[in-house]
């Protein structure tokens, strides 16, 4: 199929893009295009105007300032995957990005495009939720920042206003020596994850958990931080039995189901993957 007729605009900077956004109706942004173009071809999405950001180099790049990492919305997934700064400060992102699609899609896909598409099974929204990231939106003459907890309004619906563009995302890195793990289950490598789990933790010299973060993807319309489990594990001595109990407790969550995957199967996957992820992260953590 072919997309419905639309007017194509190619811009070279953020100011040019925000000016266009303010003057047009029924407009969509083209970043990597790995999700938007198939949806337009199948006419799930029909727009009057398409603004191409691929020449807007001011929206790409990775900046590090102390513990803060800021990634421009047009930064390619492959550039994040190959970034030394990201690998040193947020290695779980590199681990997860290896499971995003295939090399061809990572070459074109952008972090801003993935966040804006907000697929329930997407890894990058989950990783940003895991890191308590802040998302910046820009429009003509104004800018605002939103926490990832408030980013999703509904299924595949971020809180972006019609005249706004997602421009960057920032988060703080965890201490050197923290434990991390990301794993997911899909029918084939590169397929959408049925369930995915990301974990971060730090241990003190007594092998107790000082700090922990855990996120699940694929179980709801947005990434789910399991705050109650994080609170229950904080201060506990890390052990396989403790993590088995944490895995079992995640079964209490309500999880979505569809024609192919029942809720009970997602709960089983979430339980097993969380337990394995916590064990792996604790083994990687430097004690004290």
Buried (B, 14 or more C-beta within 10 A) or exposed (E): EEBEEBEEBBBBBBBBBBBBBBEBEEBBBBBBBBBBBEBBEEEEBEBEBBBBBBEBEBBBEBEBEEEEBBBBBBBBBBBBBEBEBBBEBBBBBBBBBEBBBEEEBBBBBBBBBBBBBBBBBBBBBBBBBBBEBBBBBBBBEEEEEBEBEEBBEEEBEBBBEEBBBBBBBBBBBBEEEBBBBBBBBBEEEEEBBBBBBBBBBBBBEEBBBBBBBBBBBBBBBBBBBBEEBBEBBEEBEBEEEBBBBBBEBBBEBEBEBEEEBEBEBBBBBBBBBBBBBBBBBBEBBEBE
